[in-house]
Amino acid sequence: TILTLDFGSQYTHLISRRLRELNIYSEMLPCTQNISELEFTPKGIILSGGPYSVYDNDAPHVDPAIFELGIPILGICYGLQEIAWHQDIKNVQAGTKREYGPAQVQAKRHHGHVDKLFKDIEDNLDVYMSHGDKLYGLPAEFHTVATTSNSPYAGITHESKQIYGIQFHPEVTHTPQGIKLLENFAVGICGAKQNWTMEKFCDLEVEKIRALVGEKGQVLGAVSGGVDSSVCAALMHKAIGERFHAVLVDNGCMRMNECAEVKVALEKNLGINLTVVDASDLFLDKLAGVVNDPEKKRKIMGNTFIEVFEKEALRIEEAAANSPKAGKIEWFLQGTLYPDVIESISFKGPSATIKTHHNVGGLTDKMKNGQGLKLIEPLRELFKDEARELGRQLGLPAELVGRHPFPGPGISIRVVGEVTRERVEIARKADFIFIEEIRKAGLYDQISQAYAALLVVNAVGVQGDKRVHAPVIALRAVKTTDFMTADVFDFSRKFTQTIASRIMNEVDGISRVFYDETPKPPGTIEME
Ligand code: XMP
């Protein structure tokens, strides 16, 4: 195990992610962890970056006992300053020049060779810097192992102990060889084993869930047909079987066959306790008459979801309360992924997997046990591709695991203008054809998100010698990594023509098919 002590940097989770890529098991704990209370002996310790200056009165500091353990330590950015601060504070100073962005590191030879930390990456290492403070001198008994043009002490190490500090961030992708440096530290210097797999993660999470929930505890969760909630549900089912209750609310704006597919994948194939609530009429009735107000559509979809889900939850709770084998429903499952966690967990923060007192709508007040539901988020440390791998591990079908993201309000924000049953059906059919052709062409995994929308304009066409005046379909397909910006996917003209022809032939009530050529920005990914 490599232990990462978190000082609150936005990149701390990336350290764990890179170690997992190297098949190394790691644990992350707040930087204030009392070392004598550790329940395991790490092979090495990484001190993360952080937003503070070691000079701040309220700056966090590690338990000084870590320097006496004889275990290798790597301090990154703030971690480097923390090491220097513990040795000799006068050497850290607020930098006169803040350094953000790319820089080049040169490994420095000491007694004729580069340090083990820079093995095979000694020359012109492109790195990413993000710091204000920097070292102005070496702490006693340290020497330099790397420099940049602006930081004479970009990397330092202790003369006799395996204590390292680096000013740059090896965990970010802007430091392409950073993973090699982390490997040099974790494997070469600490001797960590590279035997961690997603299968082991799965077993460990199952154990953690069982320990948390106890022998009789019950868990409730919503599934949407999306990747995250399905993976979570499969994991929870593996951990506690029948005591996990999944609810799928059909909001009338789901994709073609979506509810049926989720039912097969989760209930039939995996045996998950799933209730499908068909509330499509309720949702669609509430949406009637809403035009020119996408946020109102979102509110209606969100509030109606809570209303329907709450009712179902209370029903399940009542039924569950009579079961002799199980206790009350105390937990609510959520498929939060790491990128969804807006604030990085701070050094003052709680453990990464659980946060209590979460209020799911008004649900907590209404549940009979009166203490509210506690939130359980087993994917909280994972990135999307890791969640997908876990899903495969748990036996979810490849199509479900690889699915493009789908917004909570569903097709309602892809039908521009009024949402009616007929208009949703038109968009749904066109979307089905578009996605089917994309899959057939082998392009699905190259695209981040694709869908068909129905626009509000009516255009004229001739169909079967008759003039029609009907709405228009817009196709959208984008490539993105973070969904904050997106490029338009470059289909061949022949391909878009095939799609347009199929949609015109198979979907009634439309006059034309357009392809949206607007990137984000200035457009957004969804139409509304
Ligand atoms: P935009 O349209 O903002 O979309 O470029 C970025 C990403 O967010 C998704 N999205 C939503 N997801 N509820 C959701 O759950 C929403 O109201 C919502 N609006 C946009 C969108 O599908 C894309 O992946």
Boltz pocket constraint, residues with backbone or C-beta under 6 A from the ligand:
constraints:
  - pocket:
      binder: B
      contacts: [[A, 298], [A, 405], [A, 406], [A, 407], [A, 408], [A, 409], [A, 449], [A, 483], [A, 520], [A, 523], [A, 524], [A, 525], [A, 526], [A, 527], [A, 528]]
      max_distance: 6.0
